[in-house]
Structure formats: C-alpha cells, structure tokens
Amino acid sequence: MHTNPPVLQAPDVPTDSLLTIGELAAHTGLTPEQLRTWEIRHGFPEPTRLPSGHRRYTGDDVRTVRQVLAERERGVRLEQAIAATRRADHVEDSGSVYASLSARHPGLASYTLTKRTLLALSWAIEDECLALANRAVLVGTFQRSHYFAQSAARWTDLARTARTALVLADFAAHDDAASPARVALPPDSPLLREWILVCDGPGLAATLVAWELPGQDHAAGGGRHFEAVWSLEGRVVRDTAVLVAQAGLALGSQASQRVLRMLEDAPPPQPPSTSAATSVFNRMVAYTDGTVLRGRGTR
C-alpha cells in the first residue's frame, strides 16, 4: 500500500542555498524521481536552471515541499496541498499572520468582533492556559507598547509557568532577556494592526487571531471592530505560533529564534479533551458580558 514519506524535522537550510535535486530529496524524504514527477505534473517545485540546464533549489523550496508533505499527512490531496502552499506563500509575503493563517486553513470561520469582545476571549484563553497548559509556549501581539504595559504584570505571571513567552508591539527595541521576551515591531509592520494570542502547550492548545478593520481612527477604544478567527485545533495553533515567531526572527529577534527551535522539537499539540474545550468555551461565555473583566487592565 502506498504511504506518504514521513515529514522530517525542518533542516537549517539557508534561503539562498543552491541545492541539487538529490540534496532537496535528502532534506525532504522524497526521491529525485518523485520530485521530477511533481514538477512535470504540477509545475512544483519550480527549479532554478543553471546555464548547463541542471536544476537547483533553495532553502525556500525545502520549506515549501515540507509544507506540502505536512498537508498530505493531514489527508489533503497532492494538487490541493500544492495550491494551498502556493497561496500561503503569496500572502505570507504581506507579513500578515491573519492572511497567512486564513490561506493555510480556509475552513476557519471568521467573525466581526469588537475590541471589548476580543479582550474577553483573550482573558479566557489566558486564564485556561494558566490552569491547564503548564510549560506552554505563549505568544501575544499588543499593537502598541502602552497596551502591553497595562497587561505587563499579568503576562509576567503567565511567563512564570510557561516554557517561553514572547510579546510583540511597537517597543523601542528587542529585549531577548526579558520575561516575556519583547519583539519590537517597526512602524510599517502589518502586525501593528493584528491581535494575536497563542497558547501552545501539552494541556491546552488555543489561538485567537484578529485583524483590525480599517477606517476606525475615530472609533472609541473598546468599540473598535476586528475580523477574527479562533481555534483549539493543534495544527492551527502551531501554525500561528510559527508564523509569529518567523516574523520576529525576520526582524532580528533572537528570542523568536529560540521559540522556533522549541516548536520544531515539540510534537504537534494534541486535540483538547472534552473537558478542556468546555472549560475554555464556558469561560469565554462568562467573560463576554464584561462583569469579570471590570477592574482588570485593558489591552
């Protein structure tokens, strides 16, 4: 019976490397014959041709072939996996985690929510992460540093029980030694318009990703509107954490590089137990009326 090759751990292959088809095969677990068949039937991966006519591939080709194999492991047909990977690459060039995640997981339901509701959902996930996800990888974006300042004490507590914690905002500079570690976003970063929370741990995997709708410069803070997705699915949670850490690494954050290494070494998050999923949902419902949040900091 035909089976897909195992998806290997991602190698450290520089983007500008020039690999032979045999080297690409060795890095991905495929054979040169399989790669040539993919190229003939699907135009993927698309090699660089040397003047001699020989194929050469880059570190990005290693990454995209691995992504296709990961999709195949989830039961996606080859042509669909290639199409999804190409879409994800296109939107990832924009730097938007929301767009990239939506392209990778088109089945995610999207909702228009107010900032007040996002705050309630975030506190619910954070509280359940404290209760259920010991030694989790925690990631959060705060848009502005003064929003994080209002939540700094809470995130310091979260970081104490986490394996690692990373926050991104318009900080003046990276702080790799802080807990949580800080990643400074430049003024043109798309992440300054995004609200992201990830809890990737053995007891709980949950993520909330939202994009602030444009044209709200004069809207009251708590009434600003976002387009949002959230999930307890392990693959979605892991993809979100990786996308944010990759964005931080591209900005020179060493803490982001550490997070990526941890995620590469850790097995994918398992589906939540019924009790864990129910706890998250019940807390979300309880928090959305605002009663529990009164007196707490804002974001």
C-alpha positions in Angstrom: 0.0 0.0 0.0 1.3 3.5 -0.9 2.1 5.7 2.0 3.5 9.3 2.1 7.1 9.7 3.2 7.5 10.9 6.8 7.6 14.6 7.3 11.1 15.3 8.7 12.2 17.9 11.1 13.0 21.2 9.3 16.7 21.5 8.5 18.7 24.6 8.8 19.0 25.4 5.1 19.8 29.0 4.2 17.3 30.6 1.8 20.0 31.4 -0.7 21.4 27.9 -0.8 21.6 26.2 -4.2 20.8 22.5 -3.8 20.8 19.7 -6.3 17.6 17.7 -6.8 19.3 14.9 -4.8 20.0 17.3 -1.9 16.4 18.5 -2.0 15.3 14.9 -1.9 17.5 14.2 1.1 16.2 17.2 3.0 12.5 16.3 2.4 12.4 12.5 2.4 11.2 12.3 -1.2 13.2 10.7 -4.0 14.5 12.6 -7.0 12.1 10.7 -9.2 9.1 11.9 -7.1 10.3 15.5 -7.3 10.6 15.3 -11.1 7.1 13.8 -11.3 5.7 16.6 -9.2 7.4 19.2 -11.5 6.1 17.6 -14.7 2.5 17.2 -13.4 2.1 20.2 -11.2 5.0 22.6 -12.0 6.1 22.3 -8.4 8.7 22.7 -7.1 9.9 25.1 -9.8 13.7 24.9 -10.0 16.3 27.5 -11.0 18.1 26.3 -14.1 21.8 26.7 -14.5 23.3 27.6 -17.9 24.2 23.9 -18.1 20.5 23.0 -17.7 20.9 21.4 -14.3 18.2 22.0 -11.7 19.0 23.9 -8.5 16.7 24.5 -5.5 16.8 26.9 -2.5 16.1 26.7 1.2 12.6 28.1 0.5 12.0 25.1 -1.8 12.8 22.8 1.1 10.3 24.7 3.3 7.5 24.6 0.7 8.0 20.9 -0.2 7.8 20.2 3.6 4.6 22.2 3.9 3.1 20.2 1.1 4.1 16.9 2.8 2.5 18.2 6.1 -0.7 18.9 4.2 -0.6 15.4 2.7 -0.2 13.9 6.2 -3.5 15.6 7.1 -5.1 13.8 4.2 -5.1 16.6 1.7 -4.8 15.6 -2.0 -1.5 16.5 -3.6 -2.8 19.1 -6.0 -4.8 20.8 -3.3 -1.8 20.7 -0.9 0.4 22.4 -3.6 -2.3 25.0 -4.3 -2.7 25.8 -0.6 1.1 26.1 -0.1 1.4 28.5 -3.0 -1.5 30.6 -1.6 0.1 30.7 1.8 3.5 31.8 0.3 1.8 34.6 -1.6 0.0 36.1 1.5 3.0 35.4 3.8 4.9 37.9 1.7 2.5 40.5 3.0 3.6 39.8 6.6 0.0 39.4 7.8 -0.4 36.4 10.1 -4.2 36.6 9.8 -4.0 36.4 6.0 -1.4 33.6 6.1 -3.4 31.5 8.6 -6.6 32.0 6.7 -4.9 30.8 3.5 -3.5 27.7 5.2 -6.8 26.9 6.8 -9.6 28.2 4.6 -12.2 26.3 6.7 -11.7 28.6 9.7 -14.8 30.6 10.4 -14.3 34.4 10.6 -16.3 36.7 12.9 -16.5 40.5 13.2 -15.9 41.3 16.9 -15.4 44.4 18.9 -12.2 45.0 20.9 -14.2 44.5 24.1 -15.2 41.0 23.0 -11.6 40.2 21.9 -10.4 41.2 25.3 -12.9 38.9 27.0 -11.9 36.0 24.7 -8.2 36.7 25.3 -8.6 36.7 29.1 -10.5 33.5 28.9 -7.7 31.7 26.9 -5.0 33.2 29.1 -6.8 32.0 32.3 -7.3 28.5 30.9 -3.7 28.4 29.8 -2.6 29.2 33.3 -4.9 26.4 34.6 -4.3 23.7 32.1 -1.2 24.3 30.0 1.9 24.0 32.2 5.1 24.6 30.2 3.3 26.1 27.2 4.7 28.3 24.5 2.9 31.7 24.8 2.8 34.3 22.1 0.9 37.6 22.0 0.8 40.7 19.9 -0.3 44.0 21.5 -0.1 46.5 18.7 1.1 49.4 20.9 3.6 49.1 23.8 1.3 51.0 26.1 -1.3 48.3 25.7 1.2 45.8 26.8 2.2 48.0 29.8 -1.4 47.6 31.0 -1.1 43.8 30.9 2.6 43.5 31.8 2.0 42.2 35.4 -0.4 39.6 34.1 2.0 38.4 31.3 4.8 38.2 33.8 2.7 35.8 35.8 1.8 33.8 32.6 5.5 33.7 31.7 6.5 32.1 35.1 4.7 28.8 34.3 5.3 28.9 30.5 8.1 27.2 28.7 8.7 30.5 27.0 6.7 33.6 26.3 7.0 36.2 23.5 5.2 39.5 23.0 5.3 41.8 20.0 4.4 45.6 19.9 5.9 48.9 18.9 8.6 48.6 21.5 11.7 50.8 21.2 14.0 47.8 20.9 14.0 44.0 21.2 14.6 42.6 24.7 15.5 38.9 24.4 16.3 38.5 28.1 13.0 39.8 29.4 10.2 37.5 30.6 8.2 37.6 28.5 10.7 38.5 25.7 9.9 41.6 23.7 10.0 41.9 19.9 10.0 45.5 18.6 7.7 46.0 15.5 8.7 48.7 13.0 6.1 51.4 12.1 5.3 49.7 8.8 4.7 46.2 10.2 1.3 44.6 9.3 1.3 43.1 12.8 0.6 46.5 14.3 -3.0 46.0 13.0 -3.3 42.4 14.3 -4.3 40.9 17.7 -2.8 37.5 18.2 -2.8 35.2 21.2 -1.3 31.6 21.2 -1.2 29.1 24.0 0.7 26.0 22.6 1.1 23.6 25.4 0.6 19.9 26.4 -2.6 20.6 28.4 -4.2 23.2 26.1 -3.7 24.4 22.6 -5.7 27.6 21.7 -5.3 30.6 19.4 -7.1 33.8 18.7 -6.1 35.9 15.6 -7.8 39.1 14.6 -7.2 41.9 12.1 -8.3 45.5 12.8 -10.7 46.7 10.2 -9.6 50.0 8.5 -11.3 53.4 8.8 -11.7 53.4 12.6 -9.4 56.2 13.6 -12.1 58.0 15.5 -13.8 54.9 17.0 -13.9 54.6 20.8 -11.2 52.1 22.0 -13.5 49.3 23.2 -15.8 49.6 20.2 -13.2 49.2 17.5 -14.0 46.2 15.2 -11.8 43.3 14.2 -12.2 40.4 11.9 -11.3 37.4 14.0 -10.7 33.6 13.9 -10.1 31.3 16.9 -9.3 27.6 17.2 -8.4 24.8 19.5 -7.1 22.6 16.7 -3.5 21.7 17.3 -2.3 22.3 13.7 -3.9 25.8 13.5 -2.4 26.7 16.9 1.1 25.5 15.9 1.0 27.3 12.5 0.0 30.5 14.3 2.9 30.3 16.7 5.4 29.5 13.9 4.1 32.4 11.7 4.5 34.9 14.5 7.9 33.6 15.6 9.1 33.7 12.0 8.0 37.3 11.8 10.0 38.1 14.9 13.1 36.3 13.6 12.9 38.2 10.3 13.2 41.4 12.5 16.3 40.1 14.2 14.8 38.8 17.5 16.9 36.0 19.0 14.1 35.1 21.4 11.9 34.4 18.3 14.6 32.1 17.0 14.5 30.2 20.3 10.8 29.9 20.1 11.0 28.4 16.6 13.6 25.8 17.8 11.3 24.8 20.7 8.4 24.4 18.3 10.4 22.4 15.9 11.4 20.0 18.7 8.0 19.7 20.2 5.3 17.3 18.9 2.2 18.9 17.4 -0.4 19.8 20.0 -2.9 17.1 20.7 -6.7 17.8 20.3 -8.1 19.2 23.5 -10.0 16.9 25.8 -13.8 17.5 26.0 -13.4 19.0 29.5 -10.6 21.4 28.4 -12.6 22.6 25.4 -15.7 23.0 27.6 -13.7 25.0 30.1 -12.4 27.4 27.5 -15.9 27.9 26.0 -17.6 28.4 29.4 -15.0 30.9 30.4 -15.4 32.8 27.1 -19.2 33.0 27.6 -18.8 34.2 31.2 -16.3 36.9 30.3 -18.1 38.3 27.3 -20.7 40.1 29.5 -17.9 42.2 30.9 -18.6 41.5 34.6 -15.5 39.6 35.3 -13.3 42.0 33.3 -14.3 45.1 35.2 -11.4 46.3 37.3 -8.8 44.5 35.2 -6.3 46.1 32.8 -7.2 46.7 29.2 -5.3 45.8 26.0 
